[in-house]
Amino acid sequence: MCIRPCKDGVMINIQIIPNSKKDGFKYDEESERLRVWTSKPTLKGRANKEILKKFSKIFGNCEIISGKLSRKKTILIKGRCVDEVERILR
């Protein structure tokens, strides 16, 4: 599963698809990651900023804890539990 608890909240494994014509997300069972489409390019961290903006709007305090230069990232959602994050994503 791409969502797991940690001492500070919940971690989500994602894979970004930059330069997309659409924005959105969908769980990918094969890679066990949440695929996140964004229209922003990876240039100068624009895709990362946009993803953090979207996740923060949905969940509150978020940060990328690994994969800042990769398409595969782990995001920390602070102060939330797994059940709450799963419910929101559905």
N, C-alpha and C positions, 0 to 999 in steps of 0.2 A: 504494500500500500504506500502511497506517496505522502500520507499524512501520519505523523508520529508525535507523541508527546515528548517534551523535554522540561527541564526544571524552570525555564523562563516562559514557557507557553507551548506553542506547537510549531513544528517544522514541516514545511511542504517542499517536496522535490518537484521542480518544474522544468520544462524545456520550452524556451521561447522560440517563436517563429517570427523574426522581425520582417519589416517591409511588406506586411500582409495587406490585402485589400480590405480585410475585415478585422475587427477586434473581438476577442472572445477567448473561451477556454473550454477544454474537454479532457476528461481522464483517458489516458492511453494505457490499456491493460498490458500491452506487450512490453513497453518500457517502464511501466509502473511509475509514470510521471504525469503531472498535470500539464498538458500542452497549452501554452498561452500565446495567442496570436496578437501582434501589435503592429500598427501601421508605421511606427517609428523605426528608423534605422539603428544599427548598433553603433554608428559613428558618434564619438564623444560621449558615450554612455546614455544616449537618448532613449534607447529601448529599456535599459535598466531603470531610468528615472520614471518612465511612463508606467512600467509594471509596478514599481513601488507606489506610485501615486494611486493606481487603481486598487491595489491590495490594501493600502492604508485607508482609502475611502470606504472599503467594504469591512475591514477588520479592525482598523485602528493602527496602533503602533507596530510597524513592520520594518524589517531590514534584510538585506541579502547577506547571508553569513558564509556562503561559499559559491564559487563559480562566477565571480563578477566579470571575468573576461571570457566566459564560456556560455554556450547556449543552454547548458544544463546547470541549473542553479538550485540552491536551497535557500528558502525564505523562512525567517523566523517571525512568527506572529506572537507578539508578547501579550501575556495576560489572558490568553484564551485556552479552552480545553478542546480536545479532539472532537468530541460530540458536537460542540457548538460550531466549529469550523466546518465539519461535514454537513451539518444542517444548512448553514449559510451557502455552501457551494452547490447544494442540490437546488 
